[in-house]
């Protein structure tokens, strides 16, 4: 707190001194001190602007600009007063007037005019324009930057605290560049004022010397003009430094803390350019009347500099590569980095090097596009988002082999022949085609590999012909369908709930979290997905749950209520319209037996059926399903609503593709034909 008070006192004295100098005459020795301070402050400001990392580190630069300008003008007034009254403005002014002008009045005037022109026309004009354009673009870009921050916040890339910091930075930048746009006018006005004061000093000095002191015209002109030039130079040089600082600040790139090093690297960082410049300069000295030694030596210096820079770049590349390797090794050694190895990708597709061209876009492969379409297809079909599918090559696999992993564990594999096609007999092809026998990986159907030349003939014979990317994509799609229930995480459910809440907040607020937890909703959705029921109509699902959750929180029972509410979706999936569907029914006696063996616990219901009876029911079910298989029909069993989920649980380990549907899940216009009844 003490340092802050001292700083405040120092700034107050600095401003107060400027106003005192406007009114009270000061001695020449004090003027020398203040002029030296002014020059020192100007150099300090310039180097701070050069080496500041961010422009906002000099956020108070417009205020600094105002303070230094009024201080410099006050010094100008004090020196003018001393020149006109005593003819002795002090050592600093006299030295600048005689030394810079080399004791020659004409040289001093010319140097002064050149400095004023450089500051006013070159630096001030450029800084003013850059500040104006920067302010305009900064203000125009504010809405886009705000939207980008909001987008990062919504996606979870940043948290609220970081978003707040970024917004404040944008506002500070806009305020800073807006202030700079106006502050550069101080410097421009200061240059004009300095020029006018100089003219007044010359005229006033001549009048004072000739009229008041009785000096002749040439003496007065020489003396007062030299002092005025010194006064102009001693004020214009700090003004020039401040103008240069302004230009640096509004043109520098954020993050350029090592300003000099960055500039040198950018200017001399390309050896080829240095070689060409060296050759051109040396050539000018050789083929033209220019000084041969000077230009050849200068050209050689550029060539040597290019060689040194090239060596530096090569050495730096080697060092960087070595450092990267050491850093990787160090990271591996660090125990905390073991946690990165614990990350498990939900879905992985690994393939041998022979399949790489299918995934390489530059080689015409479209496997990546097909993976994107798989995620889109599953989203439309089942109403859930498939996690990112990780594709990677694996040299440990056979060249044409691929494997599919779910949560890091291999669940399926396949093998393809690159530049071949798989031909499958749909069952009615009479003439067989020669090829390499194989099995289709998704459904394990017999097939043959054929060449491009056989493709047209195979299709004409009635074969179903598919290319390797389609085989992999179909296989991957089926695996995802089989495991989509376990891939649905609580975070996915939270995203679904959030999306539904935007359009239907009332039903979401009624159900979650008052009646059901996120985990219970996840369990119900997983039950639906496990049997291939789409959860896309999430509104109907939530409204049904809101109706029945007050009476029961059993997720299995709630799942059955939801299935019945989605009977239109269930019927359209398993029972085609305008077509009679062959099914198998369940003996009411078996239904009663199953229901009698159900035991309710706090963790849920389970069956206590005798193992022999279980075996008998499974055998009877297999016998009836064989009838459907012989007819070429899907395996569908119809049960009463109360027993459906228990019968499905009983048979799911034995019959993977069996569809168990209750009567309440079937639309009234669906035509069914029973081809058998499970009786044991």
N, C-alpha and C positions, 0 to 999 in steps of 0.2 A: 504493500500500500504506500510505503514511503517513496519507492522508486516512481510510482505513478504520480505522486504529488510533485516530485522534482521535475519530471518530464512535463507536466502541465505548466509548472512555473517557467521552465525554459522556453516553451512555445509562447507563453504570454509575454515574456521579456523580448523575444524575437519580434513579435508583432508590435509591441509597444515601442521598441527602438525605431522601427520603421516610421511610425507616426511622429515620434519626437524629432527625427531627422528632417521631416518635412517642415517643421516649425522652428526648431532651435538650431543655430549654427554650431558646428562641431569643429574641433581643431584638426589639423592635417594629420597628426599622428594617429588619432582615433579613426579618421577616415581610412588610413592605410590598413589598420587592423580590421575594420569592417569589410573593406574590399577583399582582403585576404580570406576572411571568413566566407564571403559570398562566393568566391572562386572555389573554395574547398567544398562548400555545400553543393555547388553545381556538379563538381566531379563526383562527389559521393552519390548524388541522385542518379547520374548517368551509369555508374558501375553497378548500383543496386538494381536498376532497371535491366541491365544486361544479364545479371546472374540470378535474378528472381525466377523461381521455377514456374510459378503460375502468375498470371497477370493480376489475380485477386490478392496476391501478396502485397501489391501496391495499390490496393483498392482506394486509398486516400490520396492517390496521386493528383487528382483535380484540385483538392484543397492545398496540397503542397505547392502545386503550380501557382495558385493564387497568392500564397504567402510569399514565395520567392520573387514573384513578379512585383509585388508592392514593396518589398524590401529593396529590390534592385532599383526601382524608380526612386525610392527615397535616397539611395546612395547617389543616384544621378543628380538629384536636386541639390544635395549637400555639396557634391564636387563642383557643380555649376556655381553655387554660391561662393565657394572659395576661389574659383577661377576668376570670377568677375570682381570680387571684393579685394582679394589679396594678391592674386596672381600666383599663389603657392598652394596647389591642391594636394601636395604631399608626394612622397617618393614613388608610390605605385603608379599614379597617373603620369608623372613626368617620365618614369622609366618606360612605360608602355608607349608613350608618345615619341620618345627619342629612339628607343631600342628597336621596336617593331618597324618604325619607319626608317631605320638606319640613319637617323639624323637628317633625313631629307623630307622636306615638307610635302613635296609632290608624291613621293613614295608612300608616306604615311596616309595621305588622302586616298590614294588609289587602293592601298591595302584595306583601309576602313570601308570604302565603298564596296570592294569585293566581298568582305565579310557580311555586310548588310545584305547584298544581293543574294549571297549563298543562303543566308538564314531566311530571308523573306520569300524569295522566289522558289528556292529548291526545297529546303527542309520544311518550312512552315506550311507552304502550299500542299506538299505531299502529305504531311502529317494530318493536316486539316481534312483532306479528301479521304485518307484512309480511315480516320476516326469517324467521319460521317457515314461512310459505307459500312464499316464494321458495326456501328450502332444500329444502322437500318437492318442489316442482316441478322444481328443478334436478336432484335425485337421481333423480326419476322419468323425466326426459328423457334421462338419460345413455345408456341402452341404444340409444335411437333415434338419438341423435347419433353414437354409435360406429358403428352400422350405416350411417348416411349417409356417414361418412368412409370406411368399407370399400367402399361402393358407388362413391364417387368414385375411390377408388384402383384398383378393378378396371376401371373404364371408362377409366382413363388421364387423368381430369380433373385429378388431382393426383399428385405423386410421393411416394415414401416419406418424404422429409424433411418435406414439408408435412403429410403425414398424421400424422407423429410430433408436429409442433408443435401441430396441432389437438387431438390426443388429450391432450397435456399441458395445453393450455388448458382442456379440459373437466374434467380431474381437478382443476386448480387452482380452477376456478369452484365445483365441488362442495365442495371442502375449505373454500373461503372462505365460502360461504353457510352451510355447516354450522357453521363457527366463529362466524359472525355470529349465528346463531340462539341460541347460548349466550352470546355476548358482550353482547348487549343486556340480559341479566339484571344485568350489572355496573351499568349506568346506572340501572336500576330500583331496585336495592338501594341505590345511592348516594343517590337521592332520598329514599328512606325513612329512611336513616341520617341525612341532613341534617335532616329534620324532627324526628327523635328528639333529635338533638344540640341543636337549637334549644330544644326544650322543657326539656331538662336544663340548658342554659345559663341560661334565664330563672329556673327554680326555684333552681338553685345560686347564681346571682348574687344573688337576693333574700336567700337564707340567709346568704351571705358578707357582704353589705352590712349586714344588720340585726344578725346575731349577732356577726360578727368585727369589723366596723368601727363598730358602734353607730349606723348611719344609720337615719333613720326610713323607714317602709314606702314612702311615696310617692316619696321620693328614690331609694331603691334600685330600686324598680320602674321608674322612668323611666330611670335611668342604665343599668342592666344589660339592660333590655329593648331599649333603643335600640342598645346595642353588640351584643347578640345578633342583632337584626334585621340590622344591618350585616354581621356575620359570616356570617349565613345568606345574605344577598344576594350577598356577594362570593364565596361558594362555589357558590351555586345558579346564578348567571349563567353561569360557565364550564361548569357541569354542563348547563345548558340548551343552550348552544352545541354541546357534544359530542353531546347527544341529537339536536339538529337535524342535525348532521353524519351521525349514524347513519341517520336517516330519509332524508337526501338520497342517501346511498350505496346503500341497499337499494331505493330507488324510482327512481333515475335510469336513463335509457336509455343503453345502450352507444353510444359514438361521439359523445356530446353534450359535446364539449370546450368549445365556445363556449356555456356554459350560459345565461348571462344573455340573450345574443342570441337563442338558441333559444326561451327562455321568452317573451320579448317578441314574437317573430314568431308564436308559436302563440297568444298571448293577444290581440294587437292586429293580427293578420295578415289579418283579414276586414273590409274597410271597411263592408260592409252591416251587420254587427253593431254597429260603432261608431256608424253613423248612427242605428240604432234606439235604442241606449242614450242617445245625446245627445238625441233627440226625447223619450224617456220622462222623463229627468231634467228637461229644460226644461219639459215639460208639467206635472210635479209642482209645480214652482215657480210656474207660472202659475195652475193651477186649484185649488191647495190653499193653506192659510195658511202653508206653509213659506217660508223666506227667499227672496224672489223673485230678488234679485240673485245670491245664491250659487248657486242651482240653475240659473238661466238661464245664468250664466257657465260653470258646470261642464258643462252640456249642450252649450254652444257649443264648449267645448274638445274634447269627444268628437267632435263633428261635424267640427271642423277636423282633428283627429287622423285621422279616417276619410278625409278628403279627401287629406291628406298621404300616408297609407298607400296609397291608391288610385293616386296619382301615382307613388309609389315603385315599386309593383308594375308599373305600365305601363312606366315607364322601365327597370326591371330586366328586363322581358320583351324590350324592344327591344334592350337591351345584351346580353342572353343570346343573342338571335338573331344579333346582329352578331358576337358572339364565336364563336358556333358556325360562322358562315360563314367568319370569318377563320381559325378553327382548321382547318376543312376545306381551305381554300385553302393554309394552311401545310403541312398533311399531304401535300397533293398535290405541293407544292414539295420536300418532303423526299425525298432520293434513296433512303433506305432503305425508303420505303413503296412503291417500285416493285415490290418483291418480292410484295406482295399481288396485283398484277396478273398475276403468273405462275401463280396458282392456276387450274387447269383442272378444270371439273366433268366427271365421267365421262359423265353423261347429261344432256342439256338438252332441254327442250321449249319452244320459243318460239312465240308465237302473236300474231296481230294483235288489235286492240282489239275486233273483232266477236266474238271467241271468249271474251273475258274473262268474260261471264256464265256460261259453262260451268264456269269454274274458281272462280267466286265463290259461296261457300256461302250468303251472305246472299241471293243471287238464285236460289237453288235449284239451283245447279250442283253436280254430283257428280263432276267430273273428278278432284279430289284423292282422293276415295275410290277411284275406279277405279285410280289410280296405285298406291295402297297395295295393292289387290287384285292388280295386276300383279306386284309384288314377291313377294307371297305365292304367286301361281300359279307363278312361275318357280322359287321355292325348293322347292316341292313337286315340280315337274316335272323340274328339272335338278339339284336338291340344292345349289345355290349361292346366296349372298346377292347380290341386285342392289344396286349402289350407290344412294345417294340420287338420286332423279330431280328435277332442278331445273326448276321451272316459272316462266317469266317472260314478261311481255308485251313486245312489240317493235313500236313505232309505225312502224318502217321497213318492216314487212311489210304486205301487203294485208290489209284488215280480216278476211277469212275464211281467210287463209293461216296455216299452221303449218309449222315446220321442226323436224327432230330432229337433234341434234348428238351425236356421240360424241367425247369428249375435245376438245371445242371446235371440231370440224370437222363441217360439215353433211354428213349421209349420206343424208337423204331429206326429202321435203316432201309436203304435201298441201293440199287446199283443200276447205272444207265450206261449205254454205249453212245459216245459222242458221235455226231454225224449219222446216227441211225434213228429209225422210227419204231415205235412199238405198235404192233398190229394185234388186235384182240378179236376173237370170234364171238359175236353176240349170240350165237346159238343156231343161226339158220344158214350159215355159210356151208355150201356143199363141197366146193373145191378148196383144198388146203393150199397155202402158200409156203414155200420153203423159207427157212430163216433160222435164227438161233433161238432155241426154246428158252423161255424165262417165265416169270410170274409178275403180274402187275402189283406194285408194292402196296397200294392203298387197300385193295379188296382181295388180294392174293388170287386173282383170276389168271388162268393160263394164257400166255401170249407168246409172240415171237418177235425178235428184232429183225427188221428188214432195212434195206438200203434205200437211198433216195430214188434209185431207178425202179424199185419195186412198189413204191408208194401208190402210184396211180392205179396199177393193176390190183393191188390189195383193196383199195377203196371201191373199185368197180366190182370186185367179188363180194363186197358187203362187209369187209372188215372195218372195225373202228381203229383208225390210225391216229396216233398222237405223237408229238415231238417231245424230246427230253425235258425242256422247261415246263411243259404242261404236266408231265408225269410228276416232277418234283413238287410243283405248285398244288396239284390235286392231293398228293400224299400229305403235304404240309397242312392243307386245309382240313383234311379228315382228322389228323392228329389234334389240331387245335379244337375242332368240334368235340372230340372225345374228352379233352381236358379243360375245356373252357370254364367249367364250374370251379375248379381249383385255382384257375388263373384270376378269378374275380376277387380282388382284395377289398378290404374295408375302405381304402383310399379311393378305389374305383366307385364303390357304392356311395361314398361321400360326394364324389363328383356328380353322379347321377342324381342324387338328392338335391344338390345345389342347383343343377340345371332345371329340375322340375319345379323347384321353389320359385324360380324367376317367373314362370308362367302360371303356376298354381300354388301360391303360398299357403292358402288356407288348409288344403288337405295335408300338406307336408307338416305344417305346424300342429295339426291335430294328431298326426301319427307319431312323428319323431321330434323330440325324444320322449314325449309324454307316455305313449303306449308301448312302443318297441324301441329297443336300442339299435345302434348301427349294426352290431354283430348279429342280432336276430333278423334284421332285414336282409343282411348278407346271406344268412343261412337259407332263407326262403328263396331268394333269387338263385342261389346255387342249386337248390333242389329242382327248380324249374329248368335251369340250363343243363343240368345233368341228364334230363330226359328229352332234351332238344326243344324245349318250349321257349319261344322268344319272350324276352322281357322288354321289348321295345315299347309296348303299350304300358309304360310305367304308371301313367295316371290311373288306369283301371286297376292295376295291381295295388297301388296305394289306397285307392278308395275302398277296395275290397278289404284290405287289411284294417283300415280305419273302422269298417263296419264290424269286423269279427274280433279284433284284438282286445276290445274291452271284456269279452267273455272267456277268451283263452289266449295264452301266450305260447302254446305248443306250436313250434314252427312247422312240424309235419302236418298237423291238422290245418293250420293256416295256409299251407301250400296247397292242400286239396281244395280249400275254398277259392283260392286264386285260380287254380286250374279250371274250376267250374265257371268262374267269371270269364275266363279266356276261352270258352268252348268254341267260339267261332274260329279262333286261331288254331286250336287243337284239331278241330274237324278239317279245316282246310289243309293242314299239314299231313294228316294221316289218311284222310278219306276224300279221294278225288270226287269232284262234282260230276253228275250225270253218269255215274259209274257205280255198279254194285261192288262192294268191298267184301271179300271173303275174310271171315274172322273165326276165332275159337272162343267159346264161352267157358265159364267156370261153374262147376257143379255147386249148387247152393249148400250142399252138405259140407263140401270142403271149405266154403266161405265161413260157415258157422264154426267149423273146427279151427280155422285160423283165428277167428275173432276170439274164440274161447281161450286160445293160448297166448293172447296178448297181455303182457304185464306192463302196467304204468309205473314209472318211477319219476323222481324229480329230474333226472337227466334225459327222460324221454321214454318212449315205449319200445319193447323188444319182444320177440317171439320165443316161447318156451316149448315149441313143438317137438315131439319125440323124434329122434334121428331116423328111425325106421319109417315113420309117417312122412317125414321130410323127403326121404329118398323115394318113397312111393309116389308122392305128388310130383316130384321133379321128373321121374320116369314117365308118368302119365302125361305131363306137360310136353315132354320131348316127343312122345308118340303122336300127340295131336298136332304139334307144330310141324311134324314131318309131312302131314297132309298139305299144309299150306306151302311148304317148300316144294313138294311135288307138283303143285299147281302153278309154281312160279310166282307166288304171292308173298307180300310182306308178312312177317310174323306179328300178328296182333291178337291180343286176348282181351275180351270185354268182361269186366267184373262190376260188382255193385260198388257204389262210392265208398262205403265204409271200410271195405277190405282191399281196395286198390293198392294203396301205398305199402301195405304189409305183404301182399302177394308179390309186388315188384321187388321188395327188399329180399324176399325169400328166393326169388329166381334170378336176380341180376348177376350173381356170380357164375351161373351156369349158362345163361342165354344172353349174350352181350347185346344182340340186336333186337331183343324182344320188346315190343311196345305194349304196355298195359294201360288200358283206358277204361274209365268208369262210364256208366250209362249217362251220368249227368254232364259229361264233357262232350257229348255228341249232339250236333244240331239235329233238329227234328226232320229235316229234309234229306238226311244221309241215309242211303240204302245199304243195308248190311245183309250178308248171307252167312249163316253159321255152318261151318263144315265139320264141326266136332265139338265135344265138351270134355274138359279135363275132369276125369272121374277116377278116383283111386280108392 
